Amino acid sequence: MPRPRLEVADILRAKGSDWRAAHLGHISLDQYRVMNAIERCRSATLGGHVLQCTDCGYQQIAYNSCRNRHCPKCQGSAAHRWLEARQVDLLPVEYYHLVFTLPAPISDLAYSNKAVIYTLLFKSTAETLQVIAADPKHLGAKIGFTLVLHTWGSSMTHHPHVHGIVPGGGLSMNGEQWVQCRPGFFLPVRVLSRLFRRLFLQRLQDAYQQGELKCFGQHRPLRSAQAFLDWLQPLKKIDWVVYAKRPFAGPQAVLAYLSRYTHRIAISNSRLLRFDKQGVTFKWKDYRCKKRQRYKTMTLDTDEFIRRFLIHVLPGGFHRLRHYGLLANSGRKDNLQRARELLTKKANQPIDEKGAIEPVTSAANESAEPVPATFICPGCHGPMMIIGIFAHTQHARAPPRRLNG
């Protein structure tokens, strides 16, 4: 794939140092690390290796990547690796895509309470899905699902929401049968929205009473307990957005779609158009317009562009992809095996030795295909081999402290 003409790394290398100096004392350690990683990504600073084509002898230097989860250049390969690892988790059922979104006032509060509010968003979404699915009036089953946190809108504004990918059914409460949802319908969105609102607001109030929320700037008045309760009241009366999309066209489409969502960041390099004295121009999608008019361009001052990019840096150690219910790491293998056994009794599909549903193959693809080379020659397209490695640049370090005595 050809290198984009403009990258986020180019912008940070050109203006990152000035931006850090101008915002000294207002940038977190996590944001600083992200900037530093992206600026050094695939440069001589991180070291690299020398490649040589086995066919034509062409040599090429390839620099190492930073592998930071916020780096636009490093997410493609990470998504591919994740996709391969998740193949065995697929079930031969319809999959549904749900989106749980926080109202704007809570999104604003999350600026200075990211770890707390993002965690509440995960917990409330997970409990909502599990409670409604277990209700005999709706599905009456134990379900499994994957949740992915996104904190941005298309214009890189702060817009926290969770994407959920859910198989269309689950194990009965006694585990003796697979309960299938109605074709094309998973769970009622209005019921999900109301329970999600109640659970989240209750958890938010508990977090406030336990002193876990910080109220700065425009939220300083909320330090008063009564003011906080008054602030919550309007949020209890509005409808919270829970959106359910149509089921995917087969399980394979689910993983391809999900792998793009799990490793997506606030803006990809492919959306960048220009970087000049006027600022940074990029493509964005306006969902309030009709489909044909959604795609637009926006120009932001470089300082504002960097600010918007960095507000989506997650707290250190925070996981933005989580599995729940039948797909929780502790019991996923056994739960999926049981689900496949029950589904196979209905569908009469063979199960391979790993427990995954065997795909239908044709005579054209029965023979094993050769594994493609990791590095391809840009000239003759032959395989390239690593013939040399050079280490990354060593940073200057302070001399060791001399111990007394």
N, C-alpha and C positions, 0 to 999 in steps of 0.2 A: 504494500500500500504506500503511495507517495506521501511524503511529509507535507502537512498543511503549510500554506504560505505564511500563516500567522498562528502563533501559539500563545497560550497564557504565559508560558515560560518567557517568551520574548518581551512581553509587557512587564513582567516582574523583574527581569534582568535590567531593563531600561529605567524603570521608575521605582522599583521596590526599595532601594536604598533610601531615596528621598522620602518615600511614603513612611518608612519606619522612623526616620528622623523627625518628620512632621507630627507623627502620632506617638511619640515616645511617652511611655507611661500608660497608654491606652490600647496596647496590643498585648494579647495573652501569649504565654509561652507556647501553647499549641499552635496559634496562628503564626508565630515566628518560625516554628519548626517547619510548618507547611510551606511558607514562603522560601525558606532556605532549601528545602528538599526540591521544590519545583525549579528553582533557579539553577540548581546543580545537576538536575536530571539529564542523563545522556550527554554529559560533558566530560572532559578529561579529568575534572576534579574527582569524579567517582570511579575512575579507572575504566578498564574495558578489556577487549581482546582483539586479536588480529585474525581475520578470516581469509581463507584462500579457497578458490573454486577448484574442485578436483578435476574439472574438465578443461577449462581454459587457463587456469592459473591466476586469474584475477584476484588481487588482494584488496581487502577493505578493513578499515578500522571501525569497530562497533563499541560505543561507550555504554557503560552500565546505566540502568534506570534506577530511580530513587525508590520505587515500589511504594510510595506514599499513597494512601487510599483516596486522597484529594487531588492527586495529579492526573490531568486529562490523558497524558500519554501512557500511563501505566495501567489504566483500567481495562483496556481491551484484552490483553493477555490474561489478566486476573479473571475476567468474566468467562473466558474460554476454559480456563482450568476449573472454575466453579461449575460450569455447565457439564463438563465431563464427569465430575464427581457426583452430580445429582441425577444422572441418568437412571441409576438403579432405584431411585425413589418414586418413579412414575407409576401411577395406577391407571388402568384402562377405563377411566370415567371422564365425565365432563369436569372441567376446571373453571372456577369463577374468579373474577377480579373485582375486589371491593376496595373502596377508598374511604378512609375516615379522616375528616379535616377538622382542625381546631378553629373556632371563631377568631376574628381579628384581635379583639382585646386580649385574649389569652396568648395569641401569637406574639403580641408586643411584650407581654410580661415574660415570655420565654427568652427574650434577648439576654437577660441577666440571670436566668434560671434554667439554662439549657438541660443540664443533666436531670434535674428534678422533673421538669414538665415533659420532656421527651420520654422519660421512664413512665410517668403517669399515662401518657398517650399509649404506649405499648401495653401496659397492664390493663387499662380500661378497654381497649380494643379487643384484646385476647379474651378477657372475661365476658364481654358482650357476645362475641361469637359463640363461645362455649356454652353460655347460659341459654341463649335462644335456640341453639341447635339441640340442646339436651331436652328442651321443652317438648312433651309429646304432642302439643298442639301444632308444632312446626315440623321438626324432623325426628326428635326423640332418639338422638344418636350422639356418640362421642366422635368428634371430628378432629382433624389435624390440619394445620395451615402454616404458611410462612408469611411473616410480616416484614416489610422493608420501610424504613423511615426516609422520607425526603423532606428537606427543610426549605425548599425554594419553589418559586414560581418561574415561568419561562423568562421573565425579565430580571431574575436573580433577587427579587424581593424576598423577605422572610415569610414563608408560607408553610408551616409544619403540617405534614399529613402522612398517613401510613397507607401503604399499598398492601393489600392482603390477597394472596393466591390460595384458593381453597378447593380441594376436591369436592365434587358434587355428591356428597354422602358421607357416611361414617359407620362405625361399628355400633350395633345395638348396645344398650346399656349392660346387657349380660354377656356381650361379646360373641353371641352365637350366630349372628347373621349380619349381612351388609345391608344397611338402610340407604336406599337410593333416593335422592331428592327428585322432585318433579322435573321433567325435561324443560330446560330453559329457565328454571326458577330455583333459586337456592333458599334464601330466607327473606322475609319482608323487610324492606329498607326502612320503613317508618318505625317499625318496632325496634330495629337495630339502633336507629338514631336516638330514640328516646332513652333507651337503656344506656347507651354510650354516654349521653349527656349527663344522666344522673350519676353514673359511676365515676365519671371524670371529675365532676364538680365536688362530689363527696370526698374524693381523694385529694383534690386541690385544697379544700378547706382543712382537711386533716394535716396536710403538709404545712399549711400556714400556721396552724395551732401548735405544731411541733417546732416551729422556728426554722423550717427548711427553705422558705422563700425569702429572697432579698428584694427589697423595693427601693429602687434608685430613680433619680430623675423625675419624670412625669408620674411615676408610681410611688413617689415618696409619701403622698397622703395615705396610701394603703397600709402604712405602718400602724395606723389605728385599726383595732379589731372591728369596730362598728363600720368604719369606712370600707373595709374589705368586704364585710357582709353586704353592705349596700351595693358595692361594685358587682357582687355575684348575682344579685337579684335579676337584672335584665337578661343575664346569660341563661337563666332557668326558663325563660319564656320564649326565646327564639328557637327556630329549628336549626339543628346542627346538621351539616352536610355529610351524609353517608351515601355514596354512589356505588351502584352495582352495574358492571358492564356485562355484555352478553358473554356466554361461555366461549372458551377458546376452541379453535378448530383442531382438536386433538391434543393429547398430552405433550407431544413433541413441540408444538407451537407454544405451550405453556413455558417450557424451559427456555426456549429461545427468547421469549418475551421477558421472562423473569431475570435472565442473566443480564439483559440490558438494563433492567431497573435496579438490580442489586449493586451494580458497579457504576451507576450513573452519578455524575457530580453536577454542581450548579450550572456549569456551562462547558461544552465540549469545544475543542479547537476548531472543529468543522463549522461552528456557528459564527466564528470571528470573521469579520470582513475587512476592517481597516483599523490602523493604529497611527494617528497623526496628531497634529497640534490641537485639533478639535476634541480629541479624546479617542475612545474605543467604540467602533461601530460593530454591531452584531445582529444576527437574526433572532427573532423571538415570535412566539405564537400567542395571539390574543384570543383567548377562548370565549370572550364575550361577543365576538363577531361571527358572522356566517363562515362556513368552512372555507370558501374560496377567498375570503378576505382576512383570514386569520394570520397569515404569515406576513410579518412586517419587519422593519429594521429600526434599531434604536441606537442613538449615540450618547454615551455617558462620558463625563469628564474622567480622565484616567484615575484621579484620586477616588472618585465615587465608584468606578468599576472595581478597583482593588478592594475597596471597603465592602461592596456587595459580595464579592467573591469570598472574602474572609469571614463574613458573618455566618457562613455555612460550615465552617470548620467545627467538627464535633469535639467534645471534651475527650481528653486522652483516655483510652481504654473503653470508650462507649461503643457498644455493638449496635449497628443500625440494621442488621439482618438477624431475625430471631425465629425459631421454630417452636410451635406450641402443639399441645394435645397429642395426637397420634404421631406427629412428626417431631416431638421433643427428643433431644439427643439421647435421653436416658432410656427410652423404650422404643425408639423408631424402628429398629431392625425387627423386633418381634411383632410390633403392631402392623407393619407393612406386610410381613409374611402372613399374618393372620388375615389381613384384608385381601391379599391376593388369593389365598386359599378359598375364601368365601366367594370372591368374584369369579374365580375359575369354575366353580361348581355351576354357576349360572351361564357363563359364556363358553365353557368347554374349550378354553385356550390352554395350550401347553405352557408349563413353567420350566424355565431353565434351572441349572444347578445352583445359580445364585439367588433364585427366587423371583427374578424379574420376568415380566410377560415377554415372551419371545416375539419379535417383530415378524411380520409376514415378509418373506424374501422371495425374489424372483430369480429366474435362471441367470439373469444378467448380472446380479450382484452376489451370487452364491460363493464365488471364488474370493478369497481374501485379497483386499486391496493393499498395496504396499504403503507403509507409513511414510508420509511426506517428510522431506528434510526440514530441519528447524530453520536453517539459513539457506536462502536461495540467491544465486548469482544474478545481479541485475543485468548482466550482459547476455550470457547464454542460458540462464535459468537452470543451471546445473547445481548440485548440492555443494555447499561450502563447509569447510572444516576449520575448527579453531587451531591455529598453529602457534599462537603466542598470547600471553596474558600479561597485562601491566596493572600494577596496584594503584589504588586511589591516592590522591595527594594527601600527605600527612599534615594535619593542622598543627600550628604552633601550640605548645602547651606550657603552662607555667612550671617552673622548676619545682621539684618536690620539696615540701617543707622540712627543714632540718629539725630533727628531734633533739631535745636537750639531753645532755649526758651522753 
